[in-house]
Amino acid sequence: MTDIQSRTFIVTGANSGLGLETARRLASVSSRDTVVLACRDLGKAAVAQRDIQSTSGNVNVAAMELDLSSLASVRGFVARYRETVLRPIDALICNAGISGGSRQTVDGLDPVFETNHLGHFVLVTTLLGEMTPTGRVLSVTSDMHEPPGRKLVWPGTEALASPGRGARQYSYSKLCNLYFTYELARRLRAAGSSIQAAAFNPGLMTETNFASMPRPVGAVLKRIFSTRVGSLDASSAALARLAESADEVDISGQYFDRGALVPARSSDLSYDLGNAIELWDASERLSGVCF
Ligand SMILES: NC(=O)c1ccc[n+]([C@@H]2O[C@H](COP(=O)([O-])OP(=O)(O)OC[C@H]3O[C@@H](n4cnc5c(N)ncnc54)[C@H](OP(=O)(O)O)[C@@H]3O)[C@@H](O)[C@H]2O)c1
């Protein structure tokens, strides 16, 4: 069992929005715990680090550079973590995400696919060996994995990884988060590991940078998508709770929806085993990482 008095949490994209508030909550549980803010901009990460240290009273908040849109950066993060931090990880929260962006990444891939899925795929699979036996991998997805209107049809990973696909790329990347989570849970179980993997949907949060908009627009959107509204407060509380309650119930292979800490059901398409395996195998090929 993990030493409850000194745990380590890593949160990607922890300098703003859901990642920042979840990291703050985790740092506030116990000042013996360490929270690593894994961010692409070290300047922003340092501001978040000081903010969390002063509001939580926990000095064990570290900032480390991680750009999920670059495989070299992800590998560099893992190498630095192994060399300098040397602490087993209790929970790895894959939170960072974008909805669009530049034409292609330094690896020649679609930026939404690489940032939201492939970067996290490499991060998690290469850090599994650094996790505690009861460690948790939590992937932040979205209920936009099942967008309103026309249903998604799985186009295959090679197509999703190619730059320039546009419109529904965010929804597909959030579907990838679910395929990854469910397949990781299956593979960990099959390997006899007690590390758990689960997915979390925070709901529509107009308070973060991601969906920032003028207040009246936010109000209209919340009315239109009333069944999809979340709140930064409730969702960060639920996500932090899932991360730090490792000894309570087995959450592996489950999907959690906003503040409710009981498993929910994701879209029918997200349970397609063939697609999950295809994504996993192609992600290994694209990244050169093998589980
Ligand atoms: N807000 C919503 O309505 C909503 C709804 C459902 C799901 N979500 C999910 O919630 C998660 C958090 O989003 P948020 O709402 O908190 O938005 P946010 O405030 O924009 O936070 C996103 C975080 O991801 C980081 N990030 C972006 N690209 C990165 C990269 N290449 N490498 C490392 N970090 C990167 C951002 O860093 P920078 O500050 O440097 O850009 C930022 O820290 C996302 O996965 C999103 O898909 C959000």
The ligand as a Gaussian input file, in Angstrom:
#p B3LYP/6-31G(d) Opt

LIG

0 1
 N      -13.618000      23.642000     -20.637000
 C      -14.511000      22.767000     -21.061000
 O      -15.687000      23.120000     -21.315000
 C      -14.149000      21.318000     -21.216000
 C      -15.182000      20.390000     -21.440000
 C      -14.863000      19.031000     -21.570000
 C      -13.546000      18.623000     -21.480000
 N      -12.554000      19.547000     -21.272000
 C      -11.173000      19.046000     -21.180000
 O      -10.587000      19.525000     -19.985000
 C       -9.166000      19.546000     -20.127000
 C       -8.625000      20.836000     -19.529000
 O       -9.120000      21.917000     -20.253000
 P       -9.513000      23.306000     -19.574000
 O      -10.946000      23.507000     -19.816000
 O       -8.982000      23.376000     -18.186000
 O       -8.749000      24.318000     -20.558000
 P       -7.452000      25.262000     -20.390000
 O       -7.668000      26.222000     -19.290000
 O       -7.206000      25.785000     -21.762000
 O       -6.308000      24.245000     -19.997000
 C       -5.637000      23.443000     -20.945000
 C       -4.242000      23.161000     -20.458000
 O       -3.597000      22.324000     -21.427000
 C       -2.315000      22.866000     -21.675000
 N       -1.765000      22.466000     -22.968000
 C       -2.233000      22.749000     -24.201000
 N       -1.402000      22.246000     -25.145000
 C       -0.392000      21.624000     -24.488000
 C        0.760000      20.923000     -24.888000
 N        1.100000      20.787000     -26.188000
 N        1.578000      20.403000     -23.937000
 C        1.278000      20.537000     -22.639000
 N        0.209000      21.222000     -22.184000
 C       -0.625000      21.750000     -23.109000
 C       -2.540000      24.374000     -21.612000
 O       -1.286000      25.052000     -21.517000
 P       -1.123000      26.573000     -22.074000
 O       -1.655000      27.467000     -21.002000
 O        0.348000      26.685000     -22.273000
 O       -1.917000      26.674000     -23.343000
 C       -3.368000      24.441000     -20.357000
 O       -2.564000      24.342000     -19.219000
 C       -8.902000      19.363000     -21.629000
 O       -8.447000      18.042000     -21.873000
 C      -10.265000      19.567000     -22.285000
 O      -10.399000      18.791000     -23.470000
 C      -12.834000      20.879000     -21.128000

